[in-house]
Each structure stands twice: as C-alpha cells, then as structure tokens.
Amino acid sequence: MHKMKSKEREGKRKEMVDKYGYDVKFAYHIVRLLSDKDNA
C-alpha cells in the first residue's frame, strides 16, 4: 500500500498519480490479485 501513496513517481505513472492521487496500474494489480485469490 505504501507504493500507492508515494508521490515520487516519474513518467506516465506520475501523471496518473497527480491526476488520481494514487498509482492506478498498481491498484489494478491489487484488485486483480485479490479477485484471483477468490477464484482459487
């Protein structure tokens, strides 16, 4: 969760963090992994 709150991003991800306040790609992976866990 620390990565989602970090403001020290660069490049395309920095734009997403600036726009949404968190790393959208990282959050997507968390959701994907949690949903995979439910299906296992």
Gaussian input, Z-matrix of N, CA and C with variables (Angstrom, degrees):
# hf/3-21g

backbone

0 1
 N
 C     1     B1
 C     2     B2     1     A1
 N     3     B3     2     A2     1     D1
 C     4     B4     3     A3     2     D2
 C     5     B5     4     A4     3     D3
 N     6     B6     5     A5     4     D4
 C     7     B7     6     A6     5     D5
 C     8     B8     7     A7     6     D6
 N     9     B9     8     A8     7     D7
 C    10    B10     9     A9     8     D8
 C    11    B11    10    A10     9     D9
 N    12    B12    11    A11    10    D10
 C    13    B13    12    A12    11    D11
 C    14    B14    13    A13    12    D12
 N    15    B15    14    A14    13    D13
 C    16    B16    15    A15    14    D14
 C    17    B17    16    A16    15    D15
 N    18    B18    17    A17    16    D16
 C    19    B19    18    A18    17    D17
 C    20    B20    19    A19    18    D18
 N    21    B21    20    A20    19    D19
 C    22    B22    21    A21    20    D20
 C    23    B23    22    A22    21    D21
 N    24    B24    23    A23    22    D22
 C    25    B25    24    A24    23    D23
 C    26    B26    25    A25    24    D24
 N    27    B27    26    A26    25    D25
 C    28    B28    27    A27    26    D26
 C    29    B29    28    A28    27    D27
 N    30    B30    29    A29    28    D28
 C    31    B31    30    A30    29    D29
 C    32    B32    31    A31    30    D30
 N    33    B33    32    A32    31    D31
 C    34    B34    33    A33    32    D32
 C    35    B35    34    A34    33    D33
 N    36    B36    35    A35    34    D34
 C    37    B37    36    A36    35    D35
 C    38    B38    37    A37    36    D36
 N    39    B39    38    A38    37    D37
 C    40    B40    39    A39    38    D38
 C    41    B41    40    A40    39    D39
 N    42    B42    41    A41    40    D40
 C    43    B43    42    A42    41    D41
 C    44    B44    43    A43    42    D42
 N    45    B45    44    A44    43    D43
 C    46    B46    45    A45    44    D44
 C    47    B47    46    A46    45    D45
 N    48    B48    47    A47    46    D46
 C    49    B49    48    A48    47    D47
 C    50    B50    49    A49    48    D48
 N    51    B51    50    A50    49    D49
 C    52    B52    51    A51    50    D50
 C    53    B53    52    A52    51    D51
 N    54    B54    53    A53    52    D52
 C    55    B55    54    A54    53    D53
 C    56    B56    55    A55    54    D54
 N    57    B57    56    A56    55    D55
 C    58    B58    57    A57    56    D56
 C    59    B59    58    A58    57    D57
 N    60    B60    59    A59    58    D58
 C    61    B61    60    A60    59    D59
 C    62    B62    61    A61    60    D60
 N    63    B63    62    A62    61    D61
 C    64    B64    63    A63    62    D62
 C    65    B65    64    A64    63    D63
 N    66    B66    65    A65    64    D64
 C    67    B67    66    A66    65    D65
 C    68    B68    67    A67    66    D66
 N    69    B69    68    A68    67    D67
 C    70    B70    69    A69    68    D68
 C    71    B71    70    A70    69    D69
 N    72    B72    71    A71    70    D70
 C    73    B73    72    A72    71    D71
 C    74    B74    73    A73    72    D72
 N    75    B75    74    A74    73    D73
 C    76    B76    75    A75    74    D74
 C    77    B77    76    A76    75    D75
 N    78    B78    77    A77    76    D76
 C    79    B79    78    A78    77    D77
 C    80    B80    79    A79    78    D78
 N    81    B81    80    A80    79    D79
 C    82    B82    81    A81    80    D80
 C    83    B83    82    A82    81    D81
 N    84    B84    83    A83    82    D82
 C    85    B85    84    A84    83    D83
 C    86    B86    85    A85    84    D84
 N    87    B87    86    A86    85    D85
 C    88    B88    87    A87    86    D86
 C    89    B89    88    A88    87    D87
 N    90    B90    89    A89    88    D88
 C    91    B91    90    A90    89    D89
 C    92    B92    91    A91    90    D90
 N    93    B93    92    A92    91    D91
 C    94    B94    93    A93    92    D92
 C    95    B95    94    A94    93    D93
 N    96    B96    95    A95    94    D94
 C    97    B97    96    A96    95    D95
 C    98    B98    97    A97    96    D96
 N    99    B99    98    A98    97    D97
 C   100   B100    99    A99    98    D98
 C   101   B101   100   A100    99    D99
 N   102   B102   101   A101   100   D100
 C   103   B103   102   A102   101   D101
 C   104   B104   103   A103   102   D102
 N   105   B105   104   A104   103   D103
 C   106   B106   105   A105   104   D104
 C   107   B107   106   A106   105   D105
 N   108   B108   107   A107   106   D106
 C   109   B109   108   A108   107   D107
 C   110   B110   109   A109   108   D108
 N   111   B111   110   A110   109   D109
 C   112   B112   111   A111   110   D110
 C   113   B113   112   A112   111   D111
 N   114   B114   113   A113   112   D112
 C   115   B115   114   A114   113   D113
 C   116   B116   115   A115   114   D114
 N   117   B117   116   A116   115   D115
 C   118   B118   117   A117   116   D116
 C   119   B119   118   A118   117   D117

   B1=1.4495
   B2=1.5235
   B3=1.3177
   B4=1.4609
   B5=1.5224
   B6=1.3364
   B7=1.4610
   B8=1.5219
   B9=1.3141
   B10=1.4619
   B11=1.5204
   B12=1.3194
   B13=1.4575
   B14=1.5181
   B15=1.3218
   B16=1.4567
   B17=1.5223
   B18=1.3222
   B19=1.4638
   B20=1.5188
   B21=1.3264
   B22=1.4555
   B23=1.5224
   B24=1.3074
   B25=1.4567
   B26=1.5216
   B27=1.3257
   B28=1.4554
   B29=1.5141
   B30=1.3194
   B31=1.4545
   B32=1.5132
   B33=1.3505
   B34=1.4628
   B35=1.5210
   B36=1.3261
   B37=1.4688
   B38=1.5234
   B39=1.3214
   B40=1.4644
   B41=1.5226
   B42=1.3280
   B43=1.4654
   B44=1.5262
   B45=1.3310
   B46=1.4627
   B47=1.5257
   B48=1.3324
   B49=1.4669
   B50=1.5202
   B51=1.3281
   B52=1.4635
   B53=1.5271
   B54=1.3269
   B55=1.4613
   B56=1.5290
   B57=1.3518
   B58=1.4635
   B59=1.5211
   B60=1.3318
   B61=1.4520
   B62=1.5198
   B63=1.3403
   B64=1.4644
   B65=1.5218
   B66=1.3176
   B67=1.4603
   B68=1.5302
   B69=1.3111
   B70=1.4615
   B71=1.5313
   B72=1.3268
   B73=1.4664
   B74=1.5262
   B75=1.3172
   B76=1.4617
   B77=1.5282
   B78=1.3323
   B79=1.4617
   B80=1.5274
   B81=1.3358
   B82=1.4646
   B83=1.5279
   B84=1.3223
   B85=1.4617
   B86=1.5305
   B87=1.3158
   B88=1.4681
   B89=1.5254
   B90=1.3245
   B91=1.4680
   B92=1.5256
   B93=1.3306
   B94=1.4682
   B95=1.5232
   B96=1.3252
   B97=1.4622
   B98=1.5241
   B99=1.3253
   B100=1.4641
   B101=1.5244
   B102=1.3312
   B103=1.4655
   B104=1.5256
   B105=1.3341
   B106=1.4651
   B107=1.5235
   B108=1.3117
   B109=1.4638
   B110=1.5283
   B111=1.3294
   B112=1.4610
   B113=1.5253
   B114=1.3210
   B115=1.4650
   B116=1.5210
   B117=1.3125
   B118=1.4783
   B119=1.5118
   A1=111.87
   A2=116.58
   A3=119.24
   A4=111.32
   A5=116.74
   A6=120.48
   A7=111.48
   A8=117.93
   A9=120.63
   A10=111.67
   A11=117.70
   A12=121.31
   A13=113.05
   A14=117.47
   A15=121.56
   A16=110.45
   A17=116.97
   A18=121.95
   A19=111.46
   A20=118.17
   A21=121.30
   A22=111.53
   A23=117.87
   A24=123.24
   A25=109.05
   A26=115.17
   A27=121.18
   A28=108.77
   A29=117.12
   A30=121.63
   A31=113.17
   A32=115.09
   A33=121.52
   A34=112.15
   A35=116.33
   A36=119.06
   A37=111.30
   A38=117.83
   A39=120.41
   A40=110.03
   A41=116.68
   A42=120.25
   A43=110.54
   A44=116.86
   A45=120.65
   A46=111.18
   A47=116.70
   A48=120.56
   A49=109.46
   A50=117.37
   A51=120.86
   A52=110.96
   A53=116.97
   A54=120.98
   A55=112.52
   A56=117.15
   A57=121.22
   A58=114.58
   A59=117.41
   A60=120.59
   A61=114.17
   A62=117.39
   A63=121.53
   A64=108.54
   A65=116.16
   A66=122.53
   A67=108.68
   A68=116.23
   A69=122.28
   A70=111.47
   A71=117.95
   A72=120.89
   A73=110.70
   A74=116.95
   A75=120.89
   A76=110.07
   A77=117.24
   A78=121.21
   A79=110.88
   A80=116.81
   A81=120.28
   A82=110.69
   A83=116.51
   A84=119.81
   A85=111.29
   A86=117.50
   A87=120.40
   A88=110.06
   A89=116.42
   A90=120.75
   A91=110.26
   A92=117.16
   A93=121.47
   A94=111.08
   A95=116.48
   A96=119.91
   A97=111.74
   A98=117.21
   A99=119.88
   A100=111.22
   A101=117.20
   A102=118.84
   A103=110.74
   A104=118.35
   A105=121.40
   A106=110.66
   A107=116.65
   A108=121.59
   A109=110.19
   A110=117.16
   A111=121.13
   A112=111.86
   A113=117.52
   A114=121.71
   A115=112.83
   A116=117.64
   A117=120.86
   A118=112.16
   D1=-25.18
   D2=179.83
   D3=-59.13
   D4=-39.16
   D5=-178.79
   D6=-61.09
   D7=-34.42
   D8=-178.99
   D9=-67.04
   D10=-29.26
   D11=-176.17
   D12=-94.71
   D13=-10.20
   D14=-177.64
   D15=-67.94
   D16=135.36
   D17=179.65
   D18=-100.94
   D19=8.25
   D20=-175.48
   D21=-99.14
   D22=53.24
   D23=178.84
   D24=-97.81
   D25=160.95
   D26=176.66
   D27=-134.33
   D28=157.16
   D29=175.07
   D30=76.05
   D31=-147.19
   D32=-175.44
   D33=-61.76
   D34=-39.56
   D35=-179.06
   D36=-65.29
   D37=-33.68
   D38=178.74
   D39=-60.70
   D40=-40.24
   D41=177.97
   D42=-60.85
   D43=-41.40
   D44=179.64
   D45=-67.63
   D46=-41.13
   D47=178.11
   D48=-63.44
   D49=-42.39
   D50=178.99
   D51=-63.95
   D52=-38.33
   D53=-177.10
   D54=-75.96
   D55=-45.38
   D56=-173.12
   D57=-105.27
   D58=-15.13
   D59=178.85
   D60=90.28
   D61=0.37
   D62=176.62
   D63=-157.20
   D64=167.37
   D65=-179.29
   D66=-80.26
   D67=103.84
   D68=-174.99
   D69=-62.03
   D70=-40.89
   D71=-179.40
   D72=-64.58
   D73=-42.86
   D74=178.33
   D75=-63.47
   D76=-42.51
   D77=179.19
   D78=-63.28
   D79=-39.12
   D80=177.48
   D81=-59.75
   D82=-42.88
   D83=-179.76
   D84=-64.78
   D85=-37.03
   D86=176.63
   D87=-61.70
   D88=-47.58
   D89=179.88
   D90=-61.71
   D91=-43.52
   D92=179.73
   D93=-61.46
   D94=-45.18
   D95=-179.52
   D96=-65.86
   D97=-39.21
   D98=178.24
   D99=-66.31
   D100=-38.74
   D101=179.18
   D102=-71.22
   D103=-33.67
   D104=175.34
   D105=-64.49
   D106=-36.64
   D107=179.06
   D108=-62.22
   D109=-40.03
   D110=179.68
   D111=-67.23
   D112=-29.08
   D113=-178.56
   D114=-87.03
   D115=-9.87
   D116=-176.47
   D117=-79.96

